[in-house]
Amino acid sequence: MQNVSIQKASELSPPLKSAIEQLLGRPIDAAEEVSIAAVPPQQVPPSENRAAVARKLEAFLNRRAEKTGDVSDQEIDAAVDEAVDHVRHSRG
């Protein structure tokens, strides 16, 4: 039983190529390879500490919200953009 299929986009039938483009939300080039994998769903057992982790996360996010309450969304976006640009340009 096969779980993975890889094909060149140029070898796909037009209806299949169209369906894949619809799933991806973009056109695919004839030279691209399309990979399809069928895997069983990942079952994550419920954590006994899930509620505690959720409370900690909520408290953390609330502290962050308090610290940035007087900062506009535009300023926050600009700071995030600046940080991302810095990381991208500092990679060697």
Wavefront OBJ file of the C-alpha trace (Angstrom):
o trace
v 0.000 0.000 0.000
v 1.422 3.339 -1.062
v 1.189 6.359 1.256
v 3.186 8.890 -0.788
v 2.967 9.963 -4.422
v 5.309 12.401 -6.174
v 4.690 13.559 -9.737
v 5.847 16.348 -12.019
v 3.101 18.897 -12.509
v 3.543 18.528 -16.265
v 2.464 14.873 -15.975
v -0.799 15.637 -14.175
v -4.123 15.551 -16.001
v -5.689 19.012 -16.374
v -8.529 18.291 -13.881
v -6.053 16.966 -11.287
v -3.686 19.919 -11.816
v -6.629 22.283 -11.409
v -7.732 20.573 -8.192
v -4.222 20.795 -6.737
v -3.951 24.473 -7.685
v -7.262 25.085 -5.974
v -6.029 23.370 -2.799
v -2.761 25.314 -2.850
v -4.426 28.577 -3.765
v -1.885 29.278 -6.498
v -0.912 28.096 -9.966
v 1.733 25.384 -10.178
v 4.506 25.480 -12.746
v 4.958 22.514 -15.088
v 8.478 21.943 -13.695
v 7.283 21.718 -10.088
v 6.866 18.399 -8.336
v 3.660 17.666 -6.471
v 3.852 15.445 -3.395
v 0.820 13.873 -1.784
v 1.044 11.953 1.478
v -1.664 10.057 3.308
v -0.896 9.606 6.989
v -3.001 8.559 9.958
v -4.121 11.409 12.225
v -1.848 12.241 15.128
v -3.493 11.385 18.403
v -2.187 13.481 21.283
v -3.249 12.111 24.636
v -4.905 14.700 26.861
v -2.532 16.192 29.351
v -3.411 16.285 33.020
v -1.707 19.660 33.113
v -3.535 21.078 30.076
v -5.716 23.357 32.230
v -2.687 24.551 34.207
v -0.753 25.254 31.009
v -3.747 27.141 29.597
v -3.959 29.276 32.756
v -0.230 30.066 32.593
v -0.482 30.994 28.925
v -3.501 33.203 29.562
v -1.698 34.956 32.434
v 1.382 35.482 30.249
v -0.707 36.929 27.413
v -2.582 39.176 29.842
v 0.732 40.545 31.193
v 1.871 41.237 27.618
v -1.425 42.961 26.842
v -1.052 45.178 29.917
v 2.455 46.217 28.849
v 1.333 47.128 25.334
v -2.098 48.568 26.124
v -1.069 52.135 25.290
v 0.817 51.172 22.109
v -1.082 51.422 18.832
v -1.486 48.431 16.535
v 0.541 50.267 13.892
v 3.451 50.733 16.312
v 3.345 47.063 17.303
v 3.272 46.005 13.639
v 6.212 48.300 12.874
v 8.217 46.858 15.786
v 7.519 43.290 14.671
v 8.447 44.156 11.068
v 11.672 45.779 12.254
v 12.575 42.723 14.344
v 11.873 40.339 11.461
v 13.974 42.483 9.084
v 16.802 42.504 11.621
v 16.740 38.693 11.942
v 16.608 38.183 8.182
v 19.533 40.545 7.567
v 21.670 39.256 10.426
v 21.682 35.690 9.097
v 24.954 34.879 7.457
l 1 2 3 4 5 6 7 8 9 10 11 12 13 14 15 16 17 18 19 20 21 22 23 24 25 26 27 28 29 30 31 32 33 34 35 36 37 38 39 40 41 42 43 44 45 46 47 48 49 50 51 52 53 54 55 56 57 58 59 60 61 62 63 64 65 66 67 68 69 70 71 72 73 74 75 76 77 78 79 80 81 82 83 84 85 86 87 88 89 90 91 92
